[in-house]
């Protein structure tokens, strides 16, 4: 869903997320990877066996790597879904360079929202930071940096009511939570940071998770379930970018390989 990924090595002019994904798949296929279009409904371990259920059928892989990612939480505001990829984004480090010299809005009050607002000042001429509370919940150093940045305009105690635009984002409508007064502000981009939800619906309680629900893994990226590894945004980590997900994938794959080799030796 990312219009242009500008922070992945080897693509100095950026590359659309879908195109990068296809290139990765084609490269994996050249080395013998098999793609099966099927939804895993359940993944669990029974005794010493890993089981995966899909379409009513159960398979028993020797190991598994969970790389299901996470989903940005949506506000549900009118215009949001329709304008995703057309000015509505959930990744400033991915899409920020597209808004050089433009006015954008950032919605949220946590660390991610403030970090991304500061990042966007490298490109945008103005960043409007919209937060539903009068006070931020982000780290104090980030709050100080935001308040000191002349490019950032604060809209505290206000909520985003709608995102306007025909083919691209043109404006946002915000409402003051105390007075209920509304205001329409012209922007060309809206970056939403109200949290992420890991895609782990298929996993049972035997998988240890962080307070936010992300999978916990050790240094080899093995989860609390032996033989099952985690890679990318589905696991608890400090930085969620394509580059770090690729690194996770390499480590998780090699760890899974070593795990299977260990099983073969036991056999």
Secondary structure, DSSP 8 states (H G I E B T S, - for coil): --S-B-SSTT-TT-B-HHHHHHHHHHHHHHTT---------EEEEETTEEEEEETTEEE--S-EEE---EEE-----BTTTTTBTTTEES-HHHHGGGGTT-EEEEE--SHHHHHHHHHHTTT-SEEEEEESSSS--S-HHHHHHHHH-TTEEEEETEEEEEEE-SSS--EEEEEETTT--EEEEE-SEEEE-S-EEE--TTB-TTS-B-TTS-B---TT-B-SSTTEEE-GGGB--S--SHHHHHHHHHHHHHHHHHHHHHHHHH-
